[in-house]
Amino acid sequence: MSEAGVAVETEATTEKMVANNKIHFSKEVKQVIDKVLKTEDPMDAPDFNTVDYINQLFPNEQSLVGIDETIQKMQCEVSLIDDNIRSVVRGQTNTGQDGQLALCEAQKVISSLFSHIIDVKTRAERTEEMVKEITRDIKQLDCAKRNLTSAITTLNHLHMLVGGIESLNQLIERRSYGEILNPLQAITEVNQHFQQFSDIEEIKNLSQSVDKIQVTLAQQITEDFKEAFASKPSGQKQYRLGLNQLGDACKVMSVLDPKVKKELLKWFIAQQLEEYMHLFHENQDIAWLDKIDKRYAWLKRHLLDFEDKYGPVFPLDWEVSERITVEFCRQTREQLSQIMAKRSNEIDVRLLLFAINKTQAFEQLLSKRFTGVTLGATPAEQTRVLVPPSGADAPVAISVFHDQIGQCFKSHLDIYIRSIDRNLSELMDKFVEMSREPYKFAEAKTTVYPSSGDLFVFYKKCMVQCNQLSNEQPMYDLALVFKKYLREYAAKVLEGSTPKLVPTTTSSSIGKSVSLLTRDMQNLSSAAGQVFHNFLKEGDTQRFTRDDLVRICCVLTTGEYCLETVQQLEDKLKEKVTAGYVAKIDMSEEKDVFHRIISNCIQLLVQDLEAGCETSLQAMAKVQWQHINNVGDQSAFINSICSNFKQTVPTIRDTLASSRKYFTQFCHRFVAAFIPKFINVLYRCKLTLSDGSNNVLGCEQLLLDTHSLKTALLELPSVGSSVNRKAPTSYTKVVVKDMTRAEMIIKVVMTPVQPPAHFTQQVLKLLPDITIAEYQKILDMKAVKRVDQLQLIDLFKHTASAAAVSGLIEPAASGDEDTQSTDHTHPGGIVDDAEPGASSATGDSTTITTTTASSATPKRAFIFSVGSFTGSADKNADGSSQTGIRKLESLLKKRFP
């Protein structure tokens, strides 16, 4: 079939397939085709519609005039497309035939390449065979050469071995050690070469002869040394070897078995120290500890004499001088251990420390002189340095000889610890005497007892000294002694010097408390607390003098210093002591003792300031509030309280200037104790007239006094100070919260009981957290009869329950909790220090608001709102209530502009 015929048939088949199967492309493929084949022909659109297209070409009958032209144009386009399709199909037919031809050509090329590779491989194999044939004879010659060389070398070694054995025997007889060394080394090496032929009888005999020569040399050299260093020569020997011959003998000995050298050195060192063992025998006076430096002086002289006489004899790598020193240290340690065990009752601390100091100095001298290689010291240990001790200018080399002798003293260091105990006991007696003398705060320029600094300086010196002696059990025992005298210092010096108020009626009770303190010294913290509790609770009201207050503050600051230093002491002891004793060192009990002392001192200061206010509170309770007929300035008892604050607080604040956090804690404790006491006195005040109505003027005067007291308490931390410093926020919140409660109580009292429902609602509004007992006290203040009180209490319970269910008092409760949550304290009751900055003026301090619902009104405003809680029944006939309120408003505006 011709090519044209195939093309026509292919075109017919393609047209038929297109007609029967319509090809569908995806949307993405169509978009790609549109980008490649850009066209504006409407028939190429994917949504082409024939009817719409015809309607677009012929919108009306007049447009049908050109229909023939349009049909002819489209037939031309169809013919053009058919031609394009036909050319493409024919092109595809020719491409397949061209590919088949290219594949056949590639197969022919591959076959040709394979043939070439086979030919190259065959030629390479033939070449390899030719090379092996050529080099076969060369390999045989090379093997023969190696065998011949080995045979010649072996014969030469055998000749050397036989000749060397004969020559060595002759040299040994003449003791020509200088000439023996080189042949002996050579024969020893040759003998090692013949070990692989030991199964040959002749070689085995020669090897045995070499071993016999080495044994003979070892015995002969040892005998020559003993003869040369013997005090009296034996009759068998006619001469001794000279030092040069002995030096050559040592070199020969280095080639022999190391055991031979070791035995020779052991004998020689024992012979050198024989004189020392006789001179310092334990039955000699010179052997006791007081003459221990003579031992070390003997070794120094002996080493100098030895190195001068016999230094050239021994090789340097033998380290004979160091070996003599090591053996000297071992024998000295054993001798001292034995003699101290027998005469332990004669050892005192001075003698012991003298011996230890001399020994340590000697060990350091040895460490500088020798490397310690015979002790197994590594090069790193030989080059290390220690941190210089206190007072030293240069670093000290590591003592590789450390405890080589000093180890014998460690079992007797309990004598040193007992001496430290005695010294601390004497020092404590001195501190007690010092604490009984009047403390001159102005001259000392510090509130911390100097004795506390002296105590810890002594502790530091003892710790450094003990660390030089031993950092094991003795260091732990020293820590126990430190703990003991820390407790004694707290009890005898700090507690003993604390001023106490001792009423005559309670002497027996105080005596009992003192006995409690001395009976259980181990549980000092609880005993001290009991003593202070008795002092605070028993007897009549008394006051400390200014000097007493200063003394208490000094005890407090000294306790703070001791508390901080004890922690540092504990850390330092744990750092110095060995790992096995770190967990045993614990000074938490001692820190608790100083914590308790600080707390008790603060309580004494609070007690004194409270005692100064006691008379004023009693005067407040005695005031006839129901008979007051006008509102004037603040009452006399408030002036008395403020005067007490101005007299006492500046002294405490100035003395505790370096311990601000404890002054803040003092202020917290005072208001925590004083305000409840003030409220209790407030409940005892009678504000009701004989006819059952409230004396509004008395209430307003009491309200004014309460507000003035709150202002004084807010200014308490900075009272009498030339520098205004803002009180801590936590302190301010406590004062505002508690004193606002006192003001609310007065406002409740001013509220008429009738109608009861309104009164109960006002109580819950002003005092949302009031208890039944407090509610009853308010009713007592209002002079409500018992029968009426029961009805009011029932109504109060019912109203409070309903209010709790309806959530009426939840906002107030949440605000109260928020106020309490702001009172943050450190562990142990230490309150955060005051914030820096100047405090506001007195008038500004009265504008502080509390977070409770009852105190949302500014403090200056709520005083004037009392009129809204007074009914017409409380007014006098002449309207004096309104007049009193106006007077109160005018007065307060003058006082608080």
C-alpha positions in Angstrom: 0.0 0.0 0.0 1.4 3.4 -0.9 2.1 6.2 1.6 -0.8 8.3 0.4 -3.1 5.4 0.8 -2.0 4.8 4.4 -2.5 8.5 5.2 -6.0 8.5 3.8 -6.9 5.4 5.7 -5.5 6.9 9.0 -7.5 10.1 8.4 -10.7 8.2 7.9 -10.1 6.2 11.1 -9.4 9.4 13.1 -12.5 11.1 11.9 -14.5 8.1 12.8 -13.1 7.9 16.3 -13.7 11.6 16.8 -17.2 11.2 15.6 -17.9 8.3 17.8 -16.0 9.4 21.0 -16.1 12.9 22.1 -13.0 13.9 24.1 -13.6 15.7 27.4 -10.9 17.7 29.2 -10.9 18.8 32.8 -11.3 22.4 33.8 -7.6 22.8 34.7 -6.5 21.3 31.3 -8.8 23.7 29.5 -7.3 26.7 31.4 -3.8 25.6 30.4 -4.8 25.1 26.8 -6.3 28.6 26.8 -3.1 30.1 28.1 -1.0 28.3 25.4 -3.4 28.6 22.5 -4.7 32.1 22.9 -7.7 32.8 20.6 -10.7 35.1 20.4 -12.8 32.8 18.2 -16.2 32.3 20.0 -16.3 28.7 18.8 -13.2 27.9 20.8 -15.0 28.8 24.1 -15.7 25.8 26.4 -19.4 26.9 26.8 -19.9 27.4 23.0 -23.6 27.3 22.0 -24.6 26.9 18.4 -28.0 28.5 18.5 -26.6 31.6 20.4 -23.8 31.9 17.9 -26.2 31.8 14.9 -28.5 34.3 16.5 -25.5 36.5 17.1 -24.5 36.3 13.4 -28.1 36.8 12.1 -30.0 38.9 14.7 -32.7 39.8 12.1 -34.1 38.9 8.7 -32.1 41.6 6.9 -28.9 40.0 8.1 -29.7 36.8 6.2 -28.6 38.5 3.0 -24.9 37.5 3.7 -25.6 33.9 4.8 -24.0 32.4 1.6 -20.8 34.4 2.3 -20.8 33.2 5.9 -21.3 29.6 4.9 -18.5 29.8 2.3 -16.1 31.3 4.9 -16.8 28.6 7.5 -16.3 25.9 4.8 -12.9 27.4 4.1 -12.0 27.3 7.8 -13.2 23.7 8.0 -11.0 22.7 5.0 -8.0 24.5 6.6 -8.5 22.6 9.9 -8.8 19.3 8.0 -5.5 20.0 6.3 -3.8 20.8 9.6 -5.1 17.6 11.1 -4.0 15.5 8.1 -0.5 16.9 8.3 -0.2 16.2 12.0 -1.4 12.6 11.5 1.1 12.0 8.7 3.8 13.6 10.8 3.1 11.1 13.6 3.4 8.2 11.1 6.8 9.3 9.9 8.0 9.8 13.5 7.4 6.1 14.4 9.3 4.9 11.4 12.3 7.2 12.2 12.4 5.9 15.8 12.5 2.3 14.7 15.4 3.1 12.4 17.3 4.9 15.3 16.7 1.9 17.7 18.2 -0.6 15.1 21.2 1.7 14.7 21.8 1.9 18.5 21.7 -1.9 18.8 24.3 -2.3 16.1 26.6 0.2 17.9 26.2 -1.7 21.3 27.1 -5.0 19.6 30.2 -3.4 18.2 31.2 -2.0 21.6 30.8 -5.3 23.3 33.1 -7.0 20.8 35.8 -4.4 21.5 35.5 -4.9 25.3 35.9 -8.7 24.9 39.0 -8.2 22.8 40.5 -5.8 25.4 39.9 -8.3 28.2 41.5 -11.1 26.3 44.6 -9.1 25.6 44.9 -8.1 29.3 44.8 -11.8 30.4 47.5 -12.7 27.9 49.6 -9.8 29.2 49.2 -10.9 32.8 50.4 -14.4 32.0 53.5 -13.0 30.3 54.3 -10.8 33.3 54.0 -13.7 35.7 56.3 -15.8 33.5 58.9 -13.0 33.5 58.9 -12.4 37.3 58.7 -16.0 38.4 62.5 -16.3 38.6 62.9 -12.9 40.3 60.6 -14.0 43.2 62.6 -17.1 43.7 65.8 -15.0 43.9 64.2 -12.6 46.3 63.1 -15.4 48.7 66.6 -17.0 48.5 68.1 -13.6 49.5 65.8 -13.2 52.5 66.6 -16.7 53.7 70.3 -16.1 53.2 70.2 -12.8 55.1 68.3 -14.4 58.0 70.8 -17.2 58.2 73.7 -14.8 58.2 72.1 -12.6 60.9 71.3 -15.7 63.1 74.9 -17.0 62.8 76.2 -13.5 63.7 73.9 -13.4 66.8 74.9 -16.9 67.7 78.6 -15.9 67.4 77.9 -12.9 69.6 76.0 -15.0 72.1 78.7 -17.6 72.4 81.5 -15.0 72.5 79.6 -12.7 74.8 79.0 -15.4 77.4 82.7 -16.2 77.6 83.7 -12.6 77.9 81.1 -11.8 80.5 82.3 -14.6 82.7 85.8 -13.2 82.6 84.5 -9.6 83.3 82.4 -10.8 86.2 85.4 -12.5 87.8 87.4 -9.2 87.5 84.3 -7.1 88.7 84.7 -4.8 85.7 81.1 -3.6 85.9 81.8 -0.6 83.6 82.8 -3.0 80.8 79.9 -5.4 81.5 77.0 -3.1 80.8 77.1 -2.9 77.0 77.9 -6.6 76.4 75.2 -7.6 78.9 72.6 -5.4 77.2 73.6 -6.9 73.8 73.5 -10.5 75.0 70.2 -9.9 76.7 68.7 -8.7 73.4 70.2 -11.5 71.4 68.9 -14.0 73.9 65.4 -12.6 73.4 65.9 -13.2 69.6 66.7 -16.9 70.1 63.6 -17.6 72.3 61.8 -18.8 69.1 64.5 -21.5 68.8 64.4 -22.7 72.4 63.4 -26.2 71.3 67.0 -26.6 70.0 69.2 -28.1 72.7 72.3 -26.0 72.0 70.2 -22.8 71.9 68.5 -23.8 75.2 71.8 -24.4 76.9 73.1 -20.9 75.8 69.9 -19.3 77.1 70.3 -21.0 80.5 73.9 -19.7 80.5 72.6 -16.1 80.0 70.1 -16.5 82.9 72.9 -17.9 85.1 75.1 -14.9 84.3 72.3 -12.5 85.4 71.7 -14.4 88.7 75.5 -14.4 89.4 75.7 -10.7 88.7 72.7 -9.9 91.0 74.2 -11.9 93.9 77.7 -10.5 93.3 76.6 -6.8 93.1 74.4 -7.2 96.2 77.3 -8.7 98.2 79.6 -5.9 96.9 77.2 -3.3 98.1 76.8 -4.9 101.5 80.6 -5.1 101.9 81.1 -1.6 100.7 78.5 -0.1 103.2 79.2 -2.5 106.1 80.5 -0.8 109.2 83.2 -3.5 109.6 84.6 -5.3 106.6 84.6 -9.1 106.7 87.9 -11.0 106.8 87.2 -12.8 103.5 87.4 -9.6 101.4 90.7 -8.0 100.8 89.2 -4.8 99.3 86.1 -2.8 98.9 84.7 -1.4 95.6 85.1 2.3 95.0 82.2 4.6 94.4 82.8 4.7 90.7 82.6 0.9 90.5 79.5 0.9 92.6 78.0 3.5 90.2 78.8 1.1 87.3 77.3 -1.8 89.3 74.0 0.2 89.7 73.9 0.7 85.9 74.3 -3.1 85.5 71.6 -3.6 88.1 69.2 -1.5 86.1 69.5 -4.0 83.2 68.7 -7.0 85.4 65.4 -8.1 86.8 63.5 -5.2 88.6 63.0 -7.4 91.6 66.8 -7.5 92.2 66.9 -3.7 92.2 63.9 -3.5 94.6 65.6 -5.9 97.1 68.8 -4.0 97.0 67.1 -0.6 97.6 65.1 -2.1 100.5 68.3 -3.3 102.2 70.1 -0.1 101.5 67.3 2.2 102.8 66.9 0.1 106.0 70.7 0.4 106.5 70.5 4.2 106.0 67.7 4.6 108.6 69.2 2.2 111.2 70.8 5.1 113.1 67.5 7.0 113.1 65.6 4.0 114.6 68.1 3.7 117.4 68.3 7.5 118.2 64.5 8.0 118.3 63.4 4.8 119.9 60.3 5.2 121.9 62.2 4.8 125.2 64.3 7.9 124.4 63.4 11.4 125.6 64.1 12.8 122.2 61.4 10.7 120.7 58.5 12.7 122.4 56.4 15.2 120.6 58.1 18.3 122.1 61.3 17.4 120.2 59.6 16.3 117.0 61.5 18.9 115.0 64.7 17.1 115.9 63.5 14.1 113.9 63.0 16.2 110.8 66.3 18.0 111.3 68.0 14.6 111.4 66.6 13.6 108.0 67.6 16.9 106.5 71.2 16.4 107.7 71.2 12.8 106.6 69.9 13.6 103.1 72.5 16.3 102.6 75.3 14.0 103.8 74.0 11.1 101.7 73.7 13.1 98.5 77.1 14.6 99.1 78.8 11.2 99.5 76.7 8.8 97.5 74.8 10.9 95.1 76.9 10.0 92.0 76.6 6.3 92.9 72.9 5.8 92.2 71.2 6.8 88.9 68.8 9.7 89.0 65.8 7.6 88.0 66.2 5.4 91.1 65.1 8.4 93.3 67.0 7.0 96.2 66.7 10.2 98.3 62.9 10.2 97.8 62.7 6.5 98.7 64.7 7.1 101.9 62.3 10.0 102.8 59.2 7.9 102.1 60.4 5.1 104.4 61.4 7.7 107.0 57.8 9.1 106.9 56.4 5.6 107.3 58.6 4.7 110.3 58.0 8.0 111.9 54.3 7.7 111.6 54.3 4.2 113.2 56.6 5.3 116.0 54.6 8.4 116.8 51.3 6.4 116.8 52.8 3.9 119.2 54.3 6.4 121.6 51.1 8.7 121.6 48.9 5.7 122.3 51.1 4.8 125.4 51.4 8.4 126.7 48.1 9.9 125.6 47.4 11.4 129.0 50.5 13.6 128.6 49.3 15.2 125.4 47.8 18.7 125.7 46.5 20.9 122.9 49.6 23.1 122.7 51.9 20.1 122.4 49.6 18.5 119.8 49.3 21.7 117.7 53.1 22.2 118.0 53.7 18.7 116.6 51.1 19.1 113.9 52.4 22.5 112.7 56.0 21.2 112.6 54.9 18.1 110.7 52.8 20.1 108.2 55.7 22.5 107.5 58.0 19.5 107.0 55.6 17.8 104.7 55.3 20.9 102.6 59.1 21.1 102.5 59.3 17.5 101.2 56.6 18.3 98.6 58.8 21.1 97.2 61.9 19.0 97.3 60.6 15.8 95.7 58.2 15.0 92.9 56.3 12.2 94.7 56.9 9.7 91.8 57.6 6.9 94.2 54.2 7.6 95.9 52.4 7.2 92.6 51.8 10.9 92.1 50.8 11.8 88.5 52.4 14.7 86.6 49.2 16.7 87.0 49.3 16.2 90.8 53.0 17.3 90.8 52.2 20.6 89.1 48.9 21.6 90.8 48.7 24.5 93.2 46.5 25.3 96.1 44.7 28.6 96.8 46.8 30.5 99.3 45.5 30.6 102.8 44.4 33.8 104.4 47.4 36.0 105.0 49.6 34.2 102.5 50.9 36.2 99.5 51.8 33.3 97.1 50.1 30.1 96.2 51.3 27.0 98.0 52.4 23.9 96.0 50.2 20.9 96.4 51.5 18.7 99.3 52.1 15.3 97.7 53.5 14.2 101.1 50.3 15.4 102.8 49.5 13.2 105.8 52.4 10.9 105.2 53.3 11.6 108.8 50.4 13.7 110.0 47.9 10.9 109.6 49.0 9.6 113.1 47.6 12.8 114.8 44.0 12.5 113.5 43.0 10.0 116.1 44.0 12.6 118.8 42.3 15.7 117.4 39.6 15.3 120.0 42.0 17.1 122.3 41.9 20.1 119.9 38.1 20.0 119.8 37.9 19.9 123.6 40.3 22.9 123.8 38.1 24.8 121.4 35.1 24.0 123.7 37.0 25.3 126.7 38.0 28.5 124.9 34.5 29.2 123.8 33.2 28.6 127.3 35.6 31.2 128.6 34.7 33.5 125.7 31.0 33.1 126.5 31.6 34.1 130.1 33.3 37.2 128.9 30.4 38.0 126.5 27.9 37.6 129.4 29.9 40.1 131.5 30.0 42.5 128.6 26.2 42.2 128.1 25.5 43.2 131.7 27.2 46.5 131.2 25.2 49.5 129.9 25.3 49.5 126.1 26.3 52.9 124.7 24.6 52.9 121.4 25.7 56.4 120.4 29.4 55.6 121.0 29.3 52.2 119.4 27.6 53.6 116.2 26.0 50.2 115.6 23.0 48.4 117.1 24.7 44.9 116.8 26.5 43.6 119.8 30.3 43.6 119.1 30.5 40.3 120.9 28.5 38.6 118.1 31.2 39.7 115.6 33.9 38.5 117.9 32.2 35.1 118.2 32.0 34.6 114.4 35.5 35.8 113.9 36.7 33.2 116.4 34.5 30.6 114.6 36.2 31.5 111.3 39.7 31.1 112.7 38.8 27.8 114.3 37.3 26.5 111.1 40.4 27.5 109.0 42.7 25.9 111.5 40.7 22.7 111.7 40.5 22.5 107.9 44.3 22.4 107.9 44.3 19.6 110.5 41.4 17.5 109.1 38.2 18.0 107.2 36.6 14.8 108.3 35.3 13.8 111.8 37.1 16.6 113.6 35.4 19.2 111.3 32.0 17.7 112.1 32.8 17.7 115.8 33.8 21.3 115.5 30.4 22.0 113.9 28.7 20.5 116.9 30.7 22.7 119.2 29.7 25.7 117.1 26.0 24.7 117.4 26.3 24.3 121.2 27.7 27.8 121.8 25.4 29.5 119.3 22.6 28.3 121.5 24.4 29.4 124.7 25.1 32.8 123.1 21.4 33.2 122.3 20.4 32.1 125.8 23.0 33.8 128.0 23.9 36.9 126.0 20.8 37.8 124.0 18.1 36.5 126.2 20.0 37.4 129.3 20.5 41.0 128.3 16.9 41.5 127.1 15.1 43.9 129.5 12.1 42.3 131.3 9.1 43.7 133.1 9.1 41.8 136.4 6.0 42.6 138.6 6.4 41.8 142.3 3.3 39.7 142.3 4.7 37.3 139.7 8.2 36.6 140.9 7.4 32.9 141.6 6.0 32.5 138.1 9.0 34.1 136.5 11.3 31.9 138.5 9.4 29.0 137.2 9.8 30.3 133.7 13.6 30.8 134.2 13.9 27.2 135.5 12.1 26.1 132.4 14.6 27.9 130.2 17.7 26.5 132.0 16.2 23.0 132.3 15.9 22.3 128.6 18.7 24.0 126.8 18.3 21.8 123.8 14.7 23.0 123.2 15.7 26.6 123.8 13.3 28.1 121.3 10.2 26.9 123.0 11.5 27.6 126.5 12.4 31.1 125.5 9.0 31.6 124.1 7.4 30.5 127.3 9.5 32.9 129.3 8.5 35.8 127.1 4.9 34.8 127.2 4.9 34.9 131.0 6.6 38.3 130.9 4.0 39.6 128.5 0.9 38.3 130.2 1.4 38.5 133.9 1.6 41.5 136.3 0.5 45.0 136.2 1.1 47.4 133.3 4.7 48.7 133.3 6.7 50.6 130.7 10.3 50.2 129.5 12.6 53.1 129.7 14.2 54.6 126.6 17.4 52.7 127.3 15.5 49.5 127.7 13.8 50.0 124.3 17.2 50.7 122.7 18.6 47.5 124.4 15.7 45.4 123.0 16.2 46.8 119.5 19.9 46.0 119.8 19.1 42.4 120.8 16.8 42.2 117.8 19.4 43.5 115.3 22.1 41.2 116.9 19.7 38.3 116.5 19.2 39.3 112.8 23.0 39.5 112.3 23.5 36.1 113.9 20.6 34.6 111.9 22.2 35.7 108.6 25.8 34.7 109.7 24.7 31.3 110.9 23.4 30.5 107.4 26.8 31.6 106.0 28.6 29.5 108.6 26.5 26.4 107.7 27.3 26.8 104.0 31.0 27.3 104.7 31.1 24.2 106.9 29.4 22.1 104.2 31.9 23.4 101.7 34.9 22.5 103.9 33.9 19.1 105.3 34.2 15.9 103.3 31.2 14.6 101.4 30.3 12.0 103.9 29.5 14.6 106.6 27.7 17.3 104.5 24.2 15.9 105.2 24.9 15.7 108.9 25.6 19.4 109.3 22.3 21.2 110.0 21.9 24.4 111.9 18.1 24.8 111.4 17.5 24.6 115.2 19.9 27.4 115.9 18.3 29.6 113.2 14.9 28.9 114.8 16.3 30.1 118.1 17.4 33.4 116.6 14.1 33.7 114.8 12.3 33.3 118.1 14.5 35.9 119.8 13.7 38.4 117.0 9.9 37.6 117.3 10.0 38.0 121.1 11.8 41.3 120.9 9.2 42.6 118.5 6.5 41.4 120.9 8.2 43.2 123.8 8.2 46.4 121.8 4.5 45.9 120.9 3.7 45.2 124.5 5.4 48.4 125.7 3.6 50.6 123.1 0.3 48.9 124.0 0.9 49.5 127.7 1.3 53.2 126.9 -2.1 53.2 125.4 -3.8 51.3 128.1 -4.5 54.3 130.3 -6.0 56.2 127.4 -8.3 53.3 126.5 -9.5 53.1 130.1 -10.1 56.9 130.0 -12.1 56.4 126.8 -14.3 53.8 128.5 -15.0 56.1 131.4 -16.2 59.0 129.2 -19.9 59.7 129.7 -20.7 59.8 125.9 -24.4 60.0 126.5 -24.0 63.4 128.2 -21.8 65.1 125.6 -23.7 68.2 124.4 -21.3 69.6 121.8 -18.7 68.3 119.3 -15.3 69.9 119.8 -11.7 68.9 119.0 -10.5 65.3 119.4 -10.7 64.0 123.0 -7.9 64.0 125.6 -7.4 60.2 125.4 -6.7 60.5 121.6 -4.1 63.2 122.4 -2.6 60.9 125.0 -2.3 58.0 122.5 -0.7 60.3 119.9 1.7 61.6 122.5 2.6 58.0 123.4 3.3 57.3 119.7 5.5 60.3 119.4 7.5 59.4 122.5 8.0 55.7 121.8 8.0 55.0 118.0 10.8 57.4 116.9 13.2 55.7 119.4 12.3 52.2 118.0 12.4 53.4 114.4 15.8 55.1 114.7 17.4 52.1 116.5 16.0 49.7 113.9 17.1 51.9 110.9 19.2 49.0 109.6 16.4 46.5 110.0 13.5 48.2 108.3 11.6 45.0 107.7 11.4 44.3 111.4 10.2 47.8 112.2 7.5 47.2 109.6 6.6 43.9 111.3 6.5 45.8 114.6 4.0 48.2 113.2 1.9 45.4 111.8 1.9 43.5 115.1 0.9 46.6 117.0 -2.1 47.5 114.9 -3.1 43.8 114.9 -3.2 43.9 118.7 -4.3 47.4 119.4 -7.2 47.9 117.0 -9.2 44.9 118.3 -8.6 46.1 121.8 -9.8 49.6 120.8 -13.0 48.0 119.3 -13.6 46.1 122.5 -13.4 49.3 124.5 -15.7 50.9 121.9 -18.3 48.3 122.6 -18.3 49.4 126.3 -19.0 53.0 125.5 -22.6 54.1 126.4 -24.2 56.3 123.8 -27.9 56.1 124.6 -29.8 58.6 126.7 -32.1 57.7 129.5 -35.1 57.9 127.2 -33.6 55.2 124.9 -32.6 57.7 122.1 -29.1 58.0 120.8 -27.0 61.0 121.8 -26.0 62.1 118.3 -23.4 64.5 119.5 -21.7 61.8 121.6 -21.7 59.5 118.6 -20.3 62.3 116.4 -17.6 63.0 118.9 -16.7 59.4 119.2 -16.7 59.1 115.4 -14.4 62.1 115.2 -12.0 60.5 117.8 -12.0 57.2 115.9 -11.2 59.0 112.6 -8.4 60.9 114.3 -7.0 57.6 115.8 -7.1 56.1 112.3 -5.1 59.0 110.9 -2.6 58.6 113.8 -2.2 54.9 113.1 -1.7 55.6 109.3 1.1 58.0 110.3 2.6 55.7 112.9 5.6 54.4 110.8 6.8 58.0 110.2 5.6 59.8 113.3 8.2 62.2 114.6 10.4 61.7 111.6 11.9 64.6 109.7 11.8 62.5 106.5 8.3 61.7 105.3 8.3 58.0 104.2 5.2 56.3 102.8 3.9 53.5 104.9 3.9 50.0 103.4 0.8 49.3 101.4 0.0 46.2 103.3 0.1 48.1 106.6 -2.1 50.9 105.2 -4.7 48.4 104.1 -4.9 46.7 107.5 -5.3 50.0 109.3 -7.9 51.3 106.9 -9.9 48.0 106.9 -9.9 47.6 110.7 -10.5 51.2 111.7 -13.2 51.5 109.0 -14.9 48.7 110.8 -14.8 50.7 114.1 -16.3 53.7 112.3 -19.1 51.5 110.8 -19.9 50.2 114.3 -20.5 53.8 115.5 -22.6 54.5 112.4 -24.7 51.4 113.2 -25.2 52.6 116.7 -26.4 55.9 115.3 -29.0 54.2 113.2 -32.4 54.0 115.0 -33.7 50.5 115.9 -37.1 51.3 114.6 -38.2 50.0 112.1 -36.3 46.8 112.9 -36.1 45.7 109.2 -34.5 48.9 108.2 -32.0 48.7 111.1 -31.1 45.1 110.3 -30.5 46.0 106.6 -28.3 48.9 107.6 -26.3 46.6 109.9 -25.7 44.1 107.1 -24.8 46.9 104.7 -22.3 48.5 107.0 -20.9 45.4 108.7 -21.5 42.5 106.2 -19.3 40.1 108.1 -20.7 40.8 111.6 -21.2 37.9 114.0 -24.1 37.3 116.4 -21.9 38.1 119.4 -20.8 41.5 117.8 -24.4 42.2 116.9 -25.5 41.6 120.5 -22.7 44.0 121.7 -24.1 46.7 119.4 -27.5 46.2 120.8 -26.0 46.5 124.3 -24.5 49.8 123.3 -27.9 51.0 122.2 -29.4 49.8 125.6 -31.9 47.5 123.9 -33.8 45.4 126.3 -33.2 41.7 126.4 -36.6 40.8 125.2 -36.3 43.1 122.2 -32.7 41.8 121.6 -34.0 38.3 121.0 -36.5 39.5 118.4 -33.9 41.6 116.7 -31.4 38.7 116.7 -34.0 36.4 115.1 -34.8 39.0 112.5 -31.0 39.5 111.9 -30.5 35.7 111.3 -33.4 35.5 108.9 -32.3 38.7 107.0 -28.7 37.6 106.9 -29.7 34.1 105.6 -31.9 35.6 102.9 -29.2 38.1 101.9 -26.6 35.4 101.6 -29.0 33.3 99.4 -29.8 36.3 97.1 -26.2 37.3 96.9 -26.8 40.6 98.5 -23.6 40.6 100.6 -21.3 38.8 98.1 -19.7 41.9 96.7 -18.8 43.1 100.2 -17.5 39.7 101.1 -15.3 39.5 98.0 -14.0 42.9 98.6 -13.1 42.0 102.2 -11.2 39.0 101.0 -9.4 41.1 98.5 -8.3 43.4 101.3 -7.1 40.5 103.3 -5.2 39.0 100.4 -3.1 42.2 100.1 -1.6 41.7 103.5 1.5 39.7 102.3 4.1 38.6 104.8 7.3 36.7 104.5 7.9 33.3 106.1 8.4 33.7 109.8 6.2 36.7 110.0 8.5 39.2 108.4 6.5 41.8 106.5 7.6 43.5 103.3 9.6 46.6 103.9 8.0 50.0 103.4 8.0 51.5 100.0 10.4 54.4 99.4 9.1 57.8 98.9 7.7 60.6 100.9 4.3 60.2 102.5 1.4 62.5 101.7 0.1 65.1 104.1 -2.2 64.3 106.9 -5.2 65.4 105.0 -4.3 63.2 102.0 -4.0 60.2 104.1 -7.6 60.5 105.2 -8.7 60.1 101.6 -7.7 56.5 101.3 -10.6 54.2 100.5 -11.1 50.6 101.4 -12.2 47.8 99.0 -15.3 46.8 101.0 -18.7 48.0 99.9 -19.2 49.7 103.3 -16.2 51.9 102.9 -16.6 52.9 99.2 -17.3 56.5 100.3 -14.2 58.6 100.9 -13.3 58.9 104.6 -14.0 62.7 104.7 -17.4 62.2 103.1 -18.8 59.3 105.0 -18.6 61.3 108.3 -21.0 63.8 107.0 -23.4 61.1 105.8 -24.3 60.0 109.3 -27.4 62.3 109.1 -28.8 60.0 106.5 -28.9 57.2 109.1 -30.6 59.2 111.8 -34.4 59.3 112.1 -36.6 62.0 113.4 -36.8 60.3 116.7 -33.1 61.1 117.3 -33.5 64.8 116.8 -33.9 67.2 119.7 -36.9 69.4 119.7 -34.9 72.4 118.8 -33.1 70.7 115.9 -29.8 70.5 117.7 -28.9 67.4 115.7 -28.5 69.3 112.5 -26.7 72.1 114.3 -24.2 69.6 115.7 -23.6 68.1 112.3 -22.9 71.5 110.8 -20.5 72.3 113.7 -18.8 68.9 113.1 -18.5 69.6 109.4 -17.0 73.1 110.0 -14.5 71.7 112.5 -13.4 68.9 110.2 -12.9 71.2 107.3 -10.6 73.3 109.5 -8.6 70.2 110.6 -8.5 68.5 107.2 -8.5 71.2 104.5 
